[in-house]
């Protein structure tokens, strides 16, 4: 399983490492410390992001629809490319 360092977690969360340490100290972000360094599981970073976001239901639903449409279009493009014997555009 991939574990992220404090620096990597900071990049994912778009904050400075000091901000990550602050979130850990406040109990808002779970970290593991098997040695000297803090390590973060991907699921814990994802959960932190979800807890930190406020998105109105209408916007979340619209974004989900767009994502589904985008994924379906990508699948259709891949099928068409495969059917025509190509692997990329």
C-alpha contacts under 8 A as a table, 3 or more apart, distances in Angstrom:
res1	aa1	res2	aa2	distance
2	X	41	X	6.97
2	X	42	X	7.25
3	X	39	X	5.88
3	X	40	X	5.36
3	X	41	X	5.03
3	X	42	X	6.74
4	X	7	X	7.86
4	X	8	X	5.58
4	X	9	X	5.84
4	X	39	X	5.45
4	X	40	X	4.93
4	X	41	X	6.42
4	X	42	X	7.21
5	X	8	X	5.13
5	X	9	X	6.05
5	X	37	X	7.43
5	X	38	X	6.33
5	X	39	X	4.97
5	X	40	X	6.45
6	X	9	X	5.06
6	X	10	X	6.03
6	X	17	X	6.08
6	X	20	X	6.89
6	X	21	X	7.93
6	X	37	X	7.78
6	X	38	X	6.12
6	X	39	X	6.48
6	X	40	X	7.43
7	X	10	X	5.06
7	X	11	X	6.32
7	X	16	X	7.86
7	X	17	X	5.75
8	X	11	X	5.09
8	X	12	X	6.26
9	X	12	X	5.07
9	X	13	X	6.06
9	X	17	X	7.85
9	X	20	X	7.36
9	X	40	X	7.06
9	X	45	X	7.35
10	X	13	X	5.06
10	X	14	X	5.75
10	X	15	X	5.05
10	X	16	X	5.51
10	X	17	X	5.22
10	X	19	X	7.55
10	X	20	X	6.04
11	X	14	X	4.92
11	X	15	X	6.37
11	X	16	X	7.50
12	X	15	X	7.94
13	X	45	X	7.88
13	X	49	X	7.55
15	X	19	X	6.03
15	X	20	X	7.17
16	X	19	X	5.25
16	X	20	X	6.76
17	X	20	X	5.00
17	X	21	X	6.36
18	X	21	X	5.08
18	X	22	X	6.19
19	X	22	X	4.94
19	X	23	X	6.22
20	X	23	X	5.12
20	X	24	X	6.27
20	X	29	X	7.75
21	X	24	X	5.07
21	X	25	X	6.12
22	X	25	X	5.07
22	X	26	X	6.12
23	X	26	X	5.12
23	X	27	X	6.22
23	X	28	X	5.09
23	X	29	X	5.41
24	X	27	X	5.07
24	X	28	X	5.84
24	X	29	X	4.77
24	X	30	X	6.06
24	X	31	X	6.63
25	X	28	X	7.64
26	X	29	X	7.76
27	X	30	X	6.77
28	X	48	X	7.11
29	X	44	X	7.06
29	X	45	X	7.32
29	X	48	X	6.15
30	X	40	X	7.06
30	X	44	X	6.36
31	X	38	X	5.90
31	X	39	X	5.62
31	X	40	X	5.11
31	X	41	X	7.68
32	X	38	X	5.55
32	X	39	X	5.05
32	X	40	X	6.24
33	X	36	X	6.57
33	X	37	X	5.86
33	X	38	X	4.73
33	X	39	X	6.13
34	X	37	X	7.28
34	X	38	X	7.54
34	X	39	X	7.88
35	X	38	X	7.78
40	X	44	X	6.76
40	X	45	X	6.99
41	X	44	X	5.35
41	X	45	X	6.61
42	X	45	X	5.18
42	X	46	X	6.19
43	X	46	X	5.00
43	X	47	X	6.03
44	X	47	X	5.04
44	X	48	X	6.11
45	X	48	X	5.09
45	X	49	X	6.27
46	X	49	X	5.15
46	X	50	X	6.24
47	X	50	X	5.08
47	X	51	X	6.12
48	X	51	X	5.14
48	X	52	X	6.07
49	X	52	X	5.02
49	X	53	X	6.26
50	X	53	X	5.43
55	X	59	X	6.50
55	X	60	X	6.12
56	X	59	X	5.46
56	X	60	X	6.27
57	X	60	X	5.07
57	X	61	X	6.01
58	X	61	X	5.16
58	X	62	X	6.16
59	X	62	X	5.08
59	X	63	X	6.07
60	X	63	X	5.13
60	X	64	X	6.11
61	X	64	X	5.07
61	X	65	X	6.25
62	X	65	X	5.11
62	X	66	X	6.27
63	X	66	X	5.09
63	X	67	X	6.16
64	X	67	X	5.05
64	X	68	X	6.20
65	X	68	X	5.16
65	X	69	X	6.18
66	X	69	X	5.13
66	X	70	X	6.05
67	X	70	X	5.06
67	X	71	X	6.13
68	X	71	X	5.15
68	X	72	X	6.14
69	X	72	X	5.11
69	X	73	X	6.14
70	X	73	X	5.14
70	X	74	X	6.23
71	X	74	X	5.08
71	X	75	X	6.25
72	X	75	X	5.09
72	X	76	X	6.19
73	X	76	X	5.04
73	X	77	X	6.15
74	X	77	X	5.11
74	X	78	X	6.21
75	X	78	X	5.12
75	X	79	X	6.19
76	X	79	X	5.07
76	X	80	X	6.16
77	X	80	X	5.10
77	X	81	X	6.11
78	X	81	X	5.09
78	X	82	X	6.04
78	X	87	X	7.64
78	X	88	X	7.96
79	X	82	X	5.08
79	X	83	X	6.02
80	X	83	X	4.99
80	X	84	X	6.21
81	X	84	X	5.10
81	X	85	X	6.18
81	X	86	X	4.93
81	X	87	X	5.99
81	X	88	X	6.77
81	X	89	X	7.66
82	X	85	X	5.01
82	X	86	X	5.50
82	X	87	X	6.24
83	X	86	X	7.56
86	X	89	X	7.57
